[in-house]
Amino acid sequence: METNLCVAGFGGQGVMTLGKFLASATCDSTDKNVTFFPSYGAEQRGGTANCFVVISDEMIGAPLGDVMDDLIVMNGPSLNKFLCTLKEGGNLFINSSIVSDDIARKDIKIIKAPVTELALELGNAKVLNVIMLGVYVGYTEVVSPEVVWGTIESKLGKKPKLLPLNKAAFEKGLEIGKSQK
């Protein structure tokens, strides 16, 4: 089995961190093969950002493919740019706090989560990526939630004050993802 994921948004939304958490969790705690391929726009915060994560039981021939199994979009321009790469039967994860476009495609599954809104409710907009990671993991089960949380906990270990907020964010995302199956 191979899963190709594209995560896209603008700088400052934690797109790269989401991809790194997923890739690291998979690489460190499973026997699957993983690639992580980041792509930054010319700008920094506010510019475009996207990354590709490939998770496979077999050797991975290329760091990214032309057709995505799953697509996470955090803003409208990312939806417009990458929707055409999502395969028939693929999963589209949308930050519905920002992306309100109508999706004409009927051959995909759409999973909406108001992650920006939820992050603000939790008290910090910076955890929107962790919420979306929870949504993705809860829905796809591509990697176990325990493994992903262990990686987040490890990566944030130097900042223990951030752990309770990120744990709440991840669990909220898991709940949303599982409820939309």
N, C-alpha and C positions, 0 to 999 in steps of 0.2 A: 504494500500500500504506500502511496506517495501523496502528500498533501502540499499544494502550492498555495501560499497565502501572500497577498499584497496588503500592506497597511499604509494608508495615505492620508495626509492632512496638511496642516501648515506648521511651521516651526513654532515650538512652544507648547504643542499639544502632547508631547511625549510619545510621538510615533515611533522613534528609534528605540526608546526605552521599552516600549511594549514589545517590539520585535526581539530585542535583546533578551528580555526576561523569558519569552517563550523559547527562543533558541537555546539559551543557557540551561533552562530547566530540562529541556528535552535531551540536550547533549550530556549534561552532568548526571542525569538520573535514569536514563533509559538506554537501551542498546540500539536505538534508532540513529540513523545518519541525519545530520542537520547542516544546512547552510543559512547564513544570514548575509544579505546583500543590501547595504544602505545606499540611498540616493538623495543627495541634498540639493536644494535649489541654490542659486547664487546668493540669495539673501540668507540671513540667519533667522531670528525670531520673526514670525510672520510670513516668511518665505515658504516655498513648497518643500515638503519632505515626504519621502516614502521609503519603504523597505520591503524586501521580499524574504520570506522564510520558507524553506523547503524542508519537510520532514518526511523521511522515507525509511522503509525496512531494507531497501537495497542501496547500493552505491548511488550517489547523485552525480549525474553526468554534467550538469550545468547549474550554476547558482540560482538561476531563475528561468522560468518558462514563459512562453507567450500566452498561455491560457491558465487562468487561476481557478482553483477549486473554491477558494474563499477570498472575499474581499472585505476589508474594513475601511470605511470612509468616514473621516472626521469632519469634512467640509464639502460644500457644493462643488467647487472646482475639481476636487479629487474624484467625486462621483462621475462628473462629466468626462474626466480624462481616462478613468480606469474601468468603468462599467463594461465597456466593449471587450475587456480581457476576461471577464467572468464567464466560465463555461456554462452550458445548459445544465440545469440541475444544481448549480453552485449556490453558495450561501453568501448573501450580501448583508453585512453588518453596518448599520447606519447610526451615526450620532444624530438622533432626531431632534436634539436641542438646536442644532445648526442647519442640518440638511432637511429641507422640507419639500424638495422636488418630487414630483410624481414620477414613479418608475413605470415605464411602459412595458418593460419585459415581464412576461407571464411565465417564463421558463426557469425562474430562479426562486429561491426562498429568501424572503426579506425579513431580517431580524432588526427591529428598531429598539434603540435604547437612548433615553435622554441623558447621556453621560455628563455633559457639561452642567446641566441643571442639577443632577444628582450630586456631582462633585461640589457645587456651590452649597447645596443643602448640608453636605457633610462638613462644610467650613473651609474647603481649600480646592480651588479650581485645578490645581496641579495633579490631583488624583483621578482625573477623568480617564487617563490611559489605563490605570489599574482597574477601574470599573469596566472599561471595554475589554480588557484582557480577561476579566472574570466572565463577562458575557460570552466571549468567544470560547473559552475553556468549558464553561457550563453547558453551552449548546453543542459543541463538537466533540467534547471529551477526547480531543486529539492527544492530550497529556493529562494525567490526573491532577485535580486541583491541589492535592497535598504536595505534589512535586513542584508545581508552579509556585505555590505559596512559600515553600521551603527556599526556592531560589530568590524570591522577592525579599524574604526575611534575611537571607544571607547577604544580598547586595545592599540592603539598607542597614545592615548590622552596626555600622559606625554611627548611625543616627537613630538610636533606639526610640527617641521621642516620636519618630514618624511611623513606627510600626502599628500602633493601634488604629490610626486613621487609615493607613493603607490596608490593613486587615479588614476593616469595615467596608472599605471601597471594593476590595476584591470579593468579599462575601456578597455584597449587594449585586455586583455583576454576575456572580455565579447564579444567584437567585433568579435574575432576569433571564439569563441564558437558558437555564433549566426549564423555566416556565413557558418558553416559546418553542419548545421541541414539538 
